[in-house]
Amino acid sequence: MNSCPPILLVEDNPLDVDLTLRAFRQRKLANPILVARDGEEALAWVPRWESGETRPAVILLDLRLPKIDGLAVLKTLKAHALLRRVPVVVLTTSKEDRDIQAAYDLGANSYIVKPVGFDNFMDVAQQIELYWCVLNESSR
């Protein structure tokens, strides 16, 4: 069994999901990657974590999601006693100030505008891996 906590990727765009998974695979990231394709799927993990499944090392959250948008997901996660300390990195195409402010106001730990192209994405994957999965001390 993998002892590394998972990374939850919340992303509805299949191309971005594929790009992220390929980037992490190429980086040989030890953490398993869980994928939720909309806000509802992301929040469906909450009861599983409450019942003892390993909480993620980090959640990569898109803002533009079907069913429940990313800001609502972020608000729910950060209001939950068990999950409020799980780092959430917003990974989105939006550069709008109001989205950035709202994400930080709701407790986002980081806000990254999605890069275009695989090489740029590899850089982001490396930074996420290095910071959130290697260097950062979690409060588990």
Stockholm file with secondary structure:
# STOCKHOLM 1.0

chainA/1-140         MNSCPPILLVEDNPLDVDLTLRAFRQRKLANPILVARDGEEALAWVPRWESGETRPAVILLDLRLPKIDGLAVLKTLKAHALLRRVPVVVLTTSKEDRDIQAAYDLGANSYIVKPVGFDNFMDVAQQIELYWCVLNESSR
#=GR chainA/1-140 SS CCCSCCEEEECCCHHHHHHHHHHHHHTTCSSCEEEESSHHHHHTHHHHHHTTCCCCSEEEECSSCSSSCHHHHHHHHHHSTTTTTSCEEEEESCCCHHHHHHHHHTTCSEEEECCSSHHHHHHHHHHHIIIIIIICCCCC
#=GC SS_cons         CCCSCCEEEECCCHHHHHHHHHHHHHTTCSSCEEEESSHHHHHTHHHHHHTTCCCCSEEEECSSCSSSCHHHHHHHHHHSTTTTTSCEEEEESCCCHHHHHHHHHTTCSEEEECCSSHHHHHHHHHHHIIIIIIICCCCC
//
